[in-house]
Amino acid sequence: MIWRRLLVPEEMTLYALHRTIQIAFGWEDYHLHAFNLHGRHYGTTWTGERHRDAAGREVTLADLQLRVHQRIRYEYDFGDLWEHEIRVEAKHEREGGKVYPVCIAGARAGPPEDIGGPLGYMALVDRIRFGDIDRLLHGYEEETDDDDPLRTFKPERFSRREVNAALKLEFSELTKG
């Protein structure tokens, strides 16, 4: 399972949560996305669009009145159909001086963009695994193209430090403008 544990402020907008998820999984925000909660669909018609209520105000997490253990579904790339379950694990008071959002844990690399959804991802992981077996059994190195991210993809790799550096960069830019 690929997962991330994130601390986010309740005043965070759904769009900022979307950007946080994109960064946490190493995605480039190339595709449409949607949140689903309480039978309501908060979607976009193009990337970069904000989620707004009937009055035109951006929807925040506080507006959703989420409870502990409540779940939200996040869908990304309607062609590949990545579905994420977002669960509110706890509610904490903000720590003074702490920068949000922050990733506090996770496992495995996010799937590459446009890999073909969960089935395409499993096929990639199998291809990588069998390539490693061939190398071990036959003692040869495949010629690799280091520019091809699929050839150098490491499914088990996850760096909380890299995610947090990218989150800090993204959200410091947002607060400047």
C-alpha positions as CSV (number, residue, x, y, z in Angstrom):
1,M,0.0,0.0,0.0
2,I,1.1,3.5,-0.8
3,W,0.2,6.0,1.9
4,R,1.0,9.4,3.5
5,R,0.1,10.8,6.8
6,L,-0.2,14.6,6.7
7,L,-0.9,17.4,9.2
8,V,-3.1,20.1,7.6
9,P,-4.8,23.1,9.1
10,E,-8.6,23.2,9.1
11,E,-8.5,26.5,7.3
12,M,-6.9,24.8,4.3
13,T,-8.9,25.0,1.1
14,L,-9.8,21.9,-0.8
15,Y,-7.6,23.2,-3.6
16,A,-4.7,23.5,-1.2
17,L,-5.4,19.9,0.0
18,H,-5.4,18.8,-3.6
19,R,-2.0,20.4,-4.2
20,T,-0.8,18.8,-0.9
21,I,-1.8,15.4,-2.2
22,Q,-0.2,16.0,-5.6
23,I,3.1,16.9,-3.9
24,A,3.0,14.1,-1.4
25,F,2.6,11.5,-4.2
26,G,5.1,13.2,-6.5
27,W,2.5,14.0,-9.2
28,E,2.5,17.0,-11.5
29,D,-1.2,18.0,-11.4
30,Y,-1.8,17.2,-15.1
31,H,-5.3,15.8,-14.7
32,L,-8.7,16.6,-13.3
33,H,-9.6,15.7,-9.7
34,A,-12.6,15.6,-7.4
35,F,-13.4,15.2,-3.7
36,N,-16.5,13.3,-2.6
37,L,-18.1,13.7,0.8
38,H,-21.6,13.3,2.1
39,G,-22.9,12.6,-1.4
40,R,-21.4,16.0,-2.5
41,H,-19.0,16.1,-5.4
42,Y,-16.3,18.9,-5.3
43,G,-14.8,18.6,-8.7
44,T,-12.9,20.6,-11.3
45,T,-13.6,21.1,-15.0
46,W,-9.9,21.8,-15.6
47,T,-6.7,21.7,-13.5
48,G,-6.1,24.8,-11.4
49,E,-9.8,25.4,-10.8
50,R,-10.8,26.2,-7.2
51,H,-13.6,24.4,-5.3
52,R,-16.2,27.0,-4.5
53,D,-19.5,27.0,-2.5
54,A,-22.7,28.5,-3.9
55,A,-21.7,32.0,-2.8
56,G,-18.4,31.7,-4.7
57,R,-16.2,31.3,-1.6
58,E,-13.4,28.7,-1.6
59,V,-14.4,25.6,0.4
60,T,-12.1,24.9,3.4
61,L,-11.8,21.8,5.5
62,A,-13.5,23.6,8.3
63,D,-16.5,24.2,6.1
64,L,-16.9,20.4,5.7
65,Q,-17.2,20.0,9.5
66,L,-15.2,16.7,9.4
67,R,-15.3,14.4,12.3
68,V,-12.5,12.1,13.6
69,H,-12.6,8.8,11.6
70,Q,-14.6,10.4,8.8
71,R,-13.5,9.6,5.3
72,I,-13.3,11.6,2.1
73,R,-12.7,10.1,-1.4
74,Y,-10.2,11.9,-3.6
75,E,-10.1,10.9,-7.2
76,Y,-7.3,12.0,-9.6
77,D,-6.9,11.4,-13.3
78,F,-10.2,10.1,-14.4
79,G,-8.6,8.1,-17.2
80,D,-6.3,6.2,-14.8
81,L,-8.8,6.5,-12.0
82,W,-6.6,6.9,-8.9
83,E,-8.9,6.8,-5.8
84,H,-7.6,7.8,-2.4
85,E,-9.3,7.4,0.9
86,I,-8.6,10.4,3.1
87,R,-9.3,9.7,6.7
88,V,-9.4,12.2,9.6
89,E,-7.3,10.4,12.2
90,A,-7.3,13.1,14.9
91,K,-7.7,16.8,15.5
92,H,-4.9,18.7,17.2
93,E,-4.3,22.3,18.2
94,R,-1.8,24.1,15.9
95,E,1.7,24.0,17.2
96,G,3.2,27.5,17.3
97,G,6.0,28.0,14.8
98,K,5.2,24.8,12.9
99,V,4.7,25.1,9.1
100,Y,1.7,23.4,7.6
101,P,1.0,21.3,5.7
102,V,3.6,18.7,6.8
103,C,4.1,15.1,6.0
104,I,4.9,13.1,9.2
105,A,5.0,9.5,7.7
106,G,4.4,7.5,4.5
107,A,5.4,4.4,2.6
108,R,6.4,3.6,-1.0
109,A,6.8,5.9,-4.0
110,G,3.7,7.5,-5.6
111,P,2.9,5.9,-8.9
112,P,4.2,7.6,-12.0
113,E,1.8,9.9,-13.9
114,D,-0.1,8.3,-16.8
115,I,1.0,4.7,-15.9
116,G,-2.4,3.3,-16.6
117,G,-4.0,3.4,-13.1
118,P,-3.6,0.6,-10.5
119,L,-3.3,-2.2,-13.1
120,G,-0.6,-0.3,-15.1
121,Y,1.2,0.4,-11.8
122,M,1.1,-3.3,-10.8
123,A,2.4,-4.2,-14.3
124,L,5.3,-1.7,-13.9
125,V,6.2,-3.1,-10.4
126,D,6.2,-6.7,-11.8
127,R,8.4,-5.6,-14.8
128,I,10.9,-4.0,-12.4
129,R,10.8,-7.1,-10.1
130,F,11.3,-9.5,-12.9
131,G,14.1,-7.4,-14.4
132,D,15.9,-7.6,-11.0
133,I,15.4,-11.4,-11.0
134,D,16.9,-11.7,-14.5
135,R,19.9,-9.7,-13.4
136,L,20.5,-11.9,-10.4
137,L,19.9,-15.2,-12.2
138,H,21.8,-14.4,-15.4
139,G,24.5,-12.0,-14.1
140,Y,23.9,-9.3,-16.7
141,E,23.1,-5.6,-16.4
142,E,20.4,-4.3,-18.7
143,E,21.4,-1.2,-20.6
144,T,19.5,1.6,-18.8
145,D,18.4,5.0,-20.0
146,D,18.8,7.2,-16.9
147,D,16.5,9.8,-18.5
148,D,13.5,7.4,-18.5
149,P,11.8,7.7,-15.2
150,L,10.1,4.3,-15.6
151,R,13.5,2.6,-15.8
152,T,14.8,4.3,-12.7
153,F,11.5,4.2,-10.7
154,K,12.0,2.6,-7.3
155,P,8.6,1.5,-5.9
156,E,9.8,1.2,-2.3
157,R,11.4,4.6,-2.2
158,F,9.8,7.4,-0.1
159,S,11.5,10.4,1.3
160,R,9.5,12.4,3.9
161,R,12.3,15.1,3.8
162,E,11.8,15.6,0.0
163,V,8.0,15.8,0.3
164,N,8.3,18.3,3.1
165,A,10.8,20.4,1.2
166,A,8.4,20.5,-1.8
167,L,5.4,21.3,0.4
168,K,7.4,24.1,2.0
169,L,8.3,25.5,-1.3
170,E,4.8,25.3,-2.7
171,F,3.1,26.8,0.3
172,S,5.7,29.5,0.9
173,E,5.1,30.7,-2.7
174,L,1.3,30.7,-2.1
175,T,1.6,32.8,1.0
176,K,3.9,35.3,-0.7
177,G,1.4,36.1,-3.6
